[in-house]
Amino acid sequence: MPDFSRLELDEADLRALVAAALDRICGELRGLPGRAACVTEGGAALARSLREPLPRSGAPLPELLATIFERALPVSYTTTGPGYLAYIPGGGLLHAAVADLIADAINRYVGLWRAAPGLVQLESNVITWLCEIVGLPAGSGGVLTSGGSLANFSATVAARHRLGERFVDGTIYTSTQAHHSVLRAAILAGFPAAQVRAVEVDAQQRICLERLAEAIAGDRAAGLRPCMLVASAGTTNTGAVDDLEGMAGLAEREGLWLHVDAAYGGCFALTERGRATLRGLGRADSITLDPHKGLFLPYGTGALLVRDPAALRRAHSVHAEYLPPMQEDPDFVDFCELSPELSRDFRGLRLWLPLKLVGADGFAAALDEKLDLAAYAAGVLRGMPEVLLVAPPQLSLLVFRHVPARLGGDPAAQDDHNERLLAAINRRGRVFLTSTRLAGRFVLRICVLSFRTHRDRVDEGLVDISEAIAELG
Ligand SMILES: *Cc1c(COP(=O)(O)O)cnc(C)c1O
């Protein structure tokens, strides 16, 4: 083994280091289909056993790789595996991992246009492509973020900017089903939490437009200043997509900023069915998209797309004497002016390389497969006795519960039963499902969004559900 304790690795060292890491990665990937979908036992003891003092000198690589791959990794949700149908699955495309290796090795600064105009252009291309996917017009722009939460935050800051410096009387409207990061974004942006209205939803968990209009009118009458609508394009609870055309019309009539939280659902706009479900998405002022969900990329890849990049810039730009002059050519962009971040990773390459290598059609086909799989699973569940499909898939997420007649109508007993059902399904280790509460009731969720999930694993999951039901009697 070469000596990796020098700061400057020579070429042979680097090759050996990457090769050793790659060996471990390949081993991990080979074992993935057979891994339990979720392992949590012994987590606290494991974490404690991994505590260690600051290392004063270098340790041998094999030992360190063993710590990562043999000790730390095994106790985890297998987020990259085919059985991960929990929460909103992430991805982990390997093309992106290689892009990260390149990005980190070249380590150019992409916050400032003039520091690497060509590399910044690659990231700008990615932004333009994402705008095209969601149907925003030419001239739109945006910024890559660490995820949907930060994108929702910057969108809120941009919307707030319209109110001027005194915005304490500003109000924001979303539904009871909105992701919690919407409320957090509003609080962090300085809005009183009580001025974020959680408007009720209809039977399909979509925001009720009449209630929304009433809330806006009521606030205006009370002297408050309505500022922003936040629509959901794929809620985390049930995958519900709000009436985006209806919300766009309302936002226009009321002069409000329309933000669409499409962190989960937005990438389905690559598919024909997705575009139909997401009709109106391109009319938004801003859109949150999570490529680490819908484009199967590694965690840490979100995007905020905006119709008017100048508005995003006005809301985030602060002058500093020690920085070079910012770009004024509308063809170019300094990303550090569009978000709270100054220094950051070259995350654009993590999208650019996979999109160029695979092509958008490859992603569209994979997303189409996820829509098919969710529809298929919904059909099978519908046919299972005493299984209630609480929310059929609008995209690739569905919600169900088991309501055995023997429990009568007792809600507490039913909730308890479904909680045990979830544990019995997950114990089998082939799929990992999670739960939520709808109108206070415990329900099970299936979200198909891993590029590694195919029909065989969905079938295994459905078998596990019916066997778990049988097991509970
Ligand atoms: C995942 C998600 C978020 C938060 O995104 P992060 O990338 O986890 O920060 C926000 N909204 C919705 C609808 C989501 O699914």
The ligand as an ORCA input file, in Angstrom:
! r2SCAN-3c Opt
* xyz 0 1
  C     -38.329     16.406      0.125
  C     -39.274     17.531      0.090
  C     -38.912     18.791      0.570
  C     -37.601     19.041      1.279
  O     -36.532     18.837      0.444
  P     -35.082     18.464      1.026
  O     -34.341     18.192     -0.221
  O     -35.269     17.260      1.885
  O     -34.599     19.629      1.778
  C     -39.794     19.830      0.424
  N     -40.997     19.618     -0.149
  C     -41.386     18.411     -0.592
  C     -42.732     18.261     -1.211
  C     -40.535     17.326     -0.498
  O     -40.922     16.123     -0.948
*
